[in-house]
Amino acid sequence: MAEERLHTGLGEGNCSGSECQHGVPLTETLTIYSLEENFLNELADFSNETEWRQVTAEMAGNAGRARILAECGCSLALGCTTQGFVYADVMFQVNTIPMPGIIMVSPPIGVALESIHRISTLAVVDPDTPLKYSFYCGLGAENSLLLGFYYEHLSIETFLPYVEGGTEVWVEVCDARDACQRGPSSLVQLSPGQGRTVSALIESARGYLRRCEVLMLQRTAVAGLVTYINTNLEEILGQFSAALTEMLSSAEAAACKAKGFRDFDDLLHSL
C-alpha cells in the first residue's frame, strides 16, 4: 500500500537551465498524505477530495521580472502519478520603502574633530517597525563613514571629519523587512583645525578597543585619518597612525577578534 505525497512550494523563476528550472525556492516542501490513519487505526483515503494548504514566503524586490510558481506533484520516491487538477491562488503584499525626512545639524559650522554636532531627523511613518536610523557622513570620492545607528531613535551627537568643500551628512532608514532608503543630505562647513585633539582621540580609541566597541573605534580612526590627510598635518598623522597600528596589533585587538566580532575585519579593511 503506497502513500501519495503532494509537494507544494513557491519559487522565484528568474533563472534558466536544467539545474534551475524553477528558480530559487521560497518555501520548504509541504507534504500532504492521501492515506491517513485515524484514531481507530483505520486508513482513510483522501485521494478524491480537494486539499487546501496555505504557505507564506518572502522575497526581495529586484529590478526586472519574476515568475512565481506554485508547484504540486506526487512524490517521485513512491513511483506514483498525479491525477486531477492543481491550482493556486497567489496574493502579494508589497512592502514599500520608508521615506526619510530632512536632516538637521546643530551647530551647522564648527571645527573638525573638535566640535560636537547634533544630527537629527524627523520620525518616519512606516507600519513595519522597528525602524533603524543609520547616520552617515561623506568622506569624498563616493566614500562614506557610518557614524552610528539606532532603532527608533532620531538623533546622534558626534564630531565630524574635515572634507574639502564641506562634510556631507545624511540618514538612511530601514524597516523591519530590510527595505531601506537614503534621505536628503545636509552640508556642514568645518574648519580644519590644528590637530589639538589628537591625544584625546587616541585615548578614546584605546577605550573603545578595550570595550570592543568596534563601530565607535572605526568612527574615531577613520575620521582622524581622513582629517589629518586632508589638512596635510603630516606630523600629527604619523603620531595618530602609529598609535592605531600599535592598538590593532595588541592583545586587546586579538581578544575582540577572538570573541567573534565580525566587524573587526571590516575595521581593518577600512583603514
LINKA-V559242 format. One record per backbone hydrogen bond with DSSP energy under -1.0 kcal/mol. NH is the residue of the N-H (numbers start at 1). CO is the residue of the C=O. If there is no record, write none. Layout:
{{NH	CO} {NH	CO}}
This chain:
{{6	32} {7	73} {8	30} {11	69} {12	24} {13	67} {14	12} {20	17} {24	12} {26	10} {30	8} {34	4} {36	44} {38	42} {41	38} {44	36} {46	34} {49	46} {69	11} {71	9} {78	75} {104	120} {106	118} {110	189} {112	191} {113	160} {114	111} {115	111} {117	158} {118	106} {119	156} {120	104} {121	154} {129	127} {132	174} {133	150} {134	172} {135	148} {136	170} {137	145} {138	168} {139	143} {143	140} {145	137} {147	135} {148	135} {150	133} {152	131} {156	119} {158	117} {166	163} {167	188} {169	186} {170	136} {172	134} {173	181} {174	132} {175	179} {176	128} {178	175} {181	173} {183	171} {186	169} {188	167} {189	108} {191	110} {198	195} {201	197} {202	198} {203	199} {204	200} {205	201} {206	202} {207	203} {208	204} {209	205} {210	206} {211	207} {212	209} {213	208} {214	212} {217	213} {218	214} {219	215} {220	216} {221	217} {222	218} {223	219} {224	220} {225	221} {226	222} {227	223} {228	224} {229	225} {230	226} {231	227} {232	229} {233	228} {234	232} {237	233} {238	234} {239	235} {240	236} {241	237} {242	238} {243	239} {244	240} {245	241} {246	242} {247	243} {248	244} {250	247} {254	250} {255	251} {256	252} {257	253} {258	254} {259	255} {260	257} {261	256} {262	260} {264	261} {267	263} {268	264} {269	265} {270	266} {271	267}}
